[in-house]
């Protein structure tokens, strides 16, 4: 009986608080380099960065070199964020398909968090 009473007064676990940072990649499928592909980074404190990326297509069609270049940029940024204590917490992909009224893009949002 005494043991059960001891555990009844155990303090509640403290809620963990986080800071968040977001990175968004926008990759254009407009051929010939006419699209605008970018990596946008919004960090805590309002710091913003914008990095040029390559379009998925060149005049000759899909450009695997451009896709590889973009993957390397993304991996380097994720590794840099991780080295600075940020955890990749969530990834949200999205696609806007080409139509008569628009051109296509791939958009991916990467949400990072770090304990305060």
C-alpha positions as CSV (number, residue, x, y, z in Angstrom):
1,X,0.0,0.0,0.0
2,X,2.8,2.4,0.8
3,X,4.6,1.7,-2.5
4,X,1.4,2.5,-4.5
5,X,1.1,5.8,-2.6
6,X,4.7,6.7,-3.5
7,X,4.1,6.4,-7.2
8,X,0.9,8.4,-7.0
9,X,2.9,11.5,-6.4
10,X,5.3,11.1,-9.3
11,X,5.6,14.5,-11.1
12,X,4.0,14.8,-14.6
13,X,6.5,14.7,-17.5
14,X,7.6,18.1,-18.6
15,X,6.3,19.1,-22.1
16,X,9.1,19.5,-24.6
17,X,9.2,22.8,-26.5
18,X,10.6,23.2,-30.0
19,X,11.8,25.9,-32.4
20,X,10.9,25.2,-36.0
21,X,12.5,26.0,-39.4
22,X,11.2,25.3,-42.8
23,X,12.8,24.6,-46.2
24,X,10.7,24.6,-49.4
25,X,12.0,23.3,-52.7
26,X,10.2,24.4,-55.9
27,X,11.3,22.5,-59.0
28,X,10.0,23.6,-62.4
29,X,9.2,21.3,-65.3
30,X,9.2,24.1,-67.8
31,X,11.6,23.0,-70.6
32,X,14.7,24.9,-71.8
33,X,15.6,26.5,-68.5
34,X,12.6,28.9,-68.7
35,X,11.2,27.9,-65.3
36,X,12.4,29.1,-61.9
37,X,13.5,26.4,-59.5
38,X,14.5,27.5,-56.0
39,X,15.2,26.3,-52.5
40,X,13.7,28.7,-49.9
41,X,14.8,28.5,-46.3
42,X,12.9,30.3,-43.5
43,X,14.7,30.0,-40.1
44,X,13.8,31.1,-36.6
45,X,14.3,34.8,-36.1
46,X,13.1,35.7,-39.7
47,X,16.4,34.7,-41.4
48,X,15.6,33.8,-45.0
49,X,17.8,32.3,-47.8
50,X,17.1,31.5,-51.4
51,X,19.2,29.1,-53.5
52,X,18.9,28.6,-57.2
53,X,18.1,25.1,-58.4
54,X,18.0,23.5,-61.8
55,X,14.8,22.8,-63.8
56,X,13.8,19.2,-64.4
57,X,13.8,19.6,-68.2
58,X,16.2,21.1,-70.7
59,X,15.4,21.6,-74.4
60,X,16.2,17.9,-75.0
61,X,13.7,16.6,-72.4
62,X,14.2,15.4,-68.9
63,X,17.6,16.3,-67.6
64,X,18.9,13.7,-65.0
65,X,22.0,15.8,-64.4
66,X,19.8,18.7,-63.2
67,X,17.8,16.3,-61.0
68,X,21.0,14.9,-59.5
69,X,22.3,18.5,-58.9
70,X,19.0,19.3,-57.0
71,X,19.2,16.2,-54.9
72,X,22.8,17.0,-53.9
73,X,21.7,20.6,-52.9
74,X,18.8,19.2,-50.8
75,X,20.9,16.6,-49.1
76,X,23.7,19.1,-48.3
77,X,21.1,21.5,-46.7
78,X,19.5,18.7,-44.7
79,X,22.9,17.5,-43.5
80,X,23.8,21.1,-42.6
81,X,20.6,21.6,-40.7
82,X,21.1,18.3,-38.9
83,X,24.7,19.2,-37.9
84,X,23.3,22.4,-36.4
85,X,20.9,20.4,-34.2
86,X,17.8,20.4,-36.3
87,X,15.7,17.3,-36.7
88,X,13.9,16.7,-40.0
89,X,10.4,16.3,-38.5
90,X,8.0,16.3,-41.5
91,X,8.1,16.3,-45.3
92,X,5.1,17.4,-47.4
93,X,5.2,17.0,-51.2
94,X,2.9,18.6,-53.7
95,X,2.6,18.8,-57.5
96,X,1.0,21.3,-59.8
97,X,0.6,19.5,-63.1
98,X,0.9,21.2,-66.4
99,X,-2.4,22.3,-68.0
100,X,-3.6,24.8,-70.6
101,X,-3.4,27.5,-67.9
102,X,-0.3,26.7,-66.0
103,X,3.1,25.1,-66.1
104,X,4.1,22.3,-63.8
105,X,6.1,22.4,-60.5
106,X,7.1,20.0,-57.8
107,X,7.0,21.6,-54.4
108,X,8.3,19.9,-51.2
109,X,8.2,21.4,-47.7
110,X,10.7,20.1,-45.2
111,X,9.9,21.0,-41.5
112,X,12.7,20.9,-39.0
113,X,12.5,21.2,-35.3
114,X,15.0,21.7,-32.4
115,X,14.4,21.5,-28.7
116,X,14.5,24.9,-27.0
